[in-house]
Amino acid sequence: MKVLSRLYVALILLFLYAPVAVMIFFSFNSGSSVWVFSGFSLDWYNGLFHDETLMEALKHTVIIAFLSAIISTVIGTAAAVGILAFRKRVSKKMMMSATNIPMMNADIVTGISLMLLFIFFGKLLGLKESLGFITVLIAHITFNLPYVILSVMPKLKQTDPNLAEAALDLGCTPVKAFFKVVLPSISSGIFTGAIMAFTLSLDDFVISYFTCGHYQTLPIVIYNMTKKTVTPDVYALSTLIFIVVFVLLVLYNVIQNKSDKRRGVR
């Protein structure tokens, strides 16, 4: 059984990471071939930063990912606090069910429905272009919110409610008690939710495709390039994105482990 389990894990890792390894390998190719390695070179990485189309799309992607992560983290944290404050269990279940809908719903359904909504309001307000930066940002905040809420909620449940009550007894206002007592205790959940929101926004294609208009993000630009020929500079860019996401994932695991150890000590 041990041999079979190890073989199964090895096959899973092979199918998951072999394509990534090939992509990283050919990003250092001195030639333009995607199947013959001519020699080691950094030319595609140098040329990447001179490609105005890719750099503009990368800037759009980073701006959307950063803003949507910040906004969804603030709103999601407030929503988690509000949901936990409900006294009726039925109300909590209803709110959590509504929260889970964007995660369970198919991306194409979410994308099309948001596109129709934005076009409707755009026509209603008499806008020349209904889709653009704002619509992409709202769409990303929408699908990021559930992940932030689900990251913060467990930390709130683990927090001793007597701490906030003690702060109130000592003269703190409810707002000050939240920022001085509750917020530090759930900071790891907030941070992990923000990282997850950033990575999900960075990677999104389907919902962005339906809500972007002329404001195209990097996954959409790369998709349009696949209709012709994908050059190795795209491999170089994808390699850099993979490294960034990998670092964020390691950081997420480190924070989670520290949080678990602190909870174990208590």
Stockholm file with secondary structure:
# STOCKHOLM 1.0

chainA/1-266         MKVLSRLYVALILLFLYAPVAVMIFFSFNSGSSVWVFSGFSLDWYNGLFHDETLMEALKHTVIIAFLSAIISTVIGTAAAVGILAFRKRVSKKMMMSATNIPMMNADIVTGISLMLLFIFFGKLLGLKESLGFITVLIAHITFNLPYVILSVMPKLKQTDPNLAEAALDLGCTPVKAFFKVVLPSISSGIFTGAIMAFTLSLDDFVISYFTCGHYQTLPIVIYNMTKKTVTPDVYALSTLIFIVVFVLLVLYNVIQNKSDKRRGVR
#=GR chainA/1-266 SS CHHHHHHHHHHHHHHHHHHHHHHHHHTTBSSSCSSCCCCBCCHHHHHHTTCHHHHHHHHHHHHHHHHHHHHHHHHHHHHHHHHHHCCSHHHHHHHHHHHHHHHHSCHHHHHHHHHHHHHHHHHHTTCSCSCSHHHHHHHHHHHHHHHHHHHHHHHHHHSCHHHHHHHHHTTCCHHHHIIIIIHHHTHHHHHHHHHHHHHHHHHCCHHHHHHCTTCCCHHHHHHHHTTSCCCHHHHHHHHHHHHHHHHHHHHHHHHHHHHHHHHHHC
#=GC SS_cons         CHHHHHHHHHHHHHHHHHHHHHHHHHTTBSSSCSSCCCCBCCHHHHHHTTCHHHHHHHHHHHHHHHHHHHHHHHHHHHHHHHHHHCCSHHHHHHHHHHHHHHHHSCHHHHHHHHHHHHHHHHHHTTCSCSCSHHHHHHHHHHHHHHHHHHHHHHHHHHSCHHHHHHHHHTTCCHHHHIIIIIHHHTHHHHHHHHHHHHHHHHHCCHHHHHHCTTCCCHHHHHHHHTTSCCCHHHHHHHHHHHHHHHHHHHHHHHHHHHHHHHHHHC
//
